[in-house]
Amino acid sequence: MSLGHYYQSIFGLAQHHKWSVSDIEGLMPYERDLYFSMLLEFMERQKEARERSEERRVGKECRSRWS
């Protein structure tokens, strides 16, 4: 893991869980890795949900124009 990726992950955990940086850095390495992977999976699911929502919204707009 690069230093930039490490700090991005810490920032993500701090924002998502409202933890302090010292709390995150105090985790055991396997705990931190687990939380990082869970956060990445969560963020990916959120991104996919936003994309599906946007596709549905655009589809509704197109259908209403053709009606």
For each residue, the residues with C-beta under 8 A, 3 or more apart:
1: 5 6 9
2: 5 6
3: 6 7
4: 7 8
5: 1 2 8 9
6: 1 2 3 9 10
7: 3 4 10 11
8: 4 5 11 12
9: 1 5 6 12 13 36 39
10: 6 7 13 14 21 24 25
11: 7 8 14 15
12: 8 9 15 16 39 43
13: 9 10 16 17 19 24 35 36 39
14: 10 11 17 18 19 20 21 24
15: 11 12 18
16: 12 13 39 42
17: 13 14 35
18: 14 15
19: 13 14 23 24
20: 14 23 24
21: 10 14 24 25
22: 25 26
23: 19 20 26 27
24: 10 13 14 19 20 21 27 32 35
25: 10 21 22
26: 22 23
27: 23 24 31 32 35
28: 31 32
29: 32 33
30: 33 34
31: 27 28 34 35
32: 24 27 28 29 35 36
33: 29 30 36 37
34: 30 31 37 38
35: 13 17 24 27 31 32 38 39
36: 9 13 32 33 39 40
37: 33 34 40 41
38: 34 35 41 42
39: 9 12 13 16 35 36 42 43
40: 36 37 43 44
41: 37 38 44 45
42: 16 38 39 45 46
43: 12 39 40 46 47
44: 40 41 47 48
45: 41 42 48 49
46: 42 43 49 50
47: 43 44 50 51
48: 44 45 51 52
49: 45 46 52 53
50: 46 47 53 54
51: 47 48 54 55
52: 48 49 55 56
53: 49 50 56 57
54: 50 51 57 58
55: 51 52 58 59
56: 52 53 59 60
57: 53 54 60 61
58: 54 55 61 62
59: 55 56 62 63
60: 56 57 63 64
61: 57 58 64 65
62: 58 59 65 66
63: 59 60 66 67
64: 60 61 67
65: 61 62
66: 62 63
67: 63 64
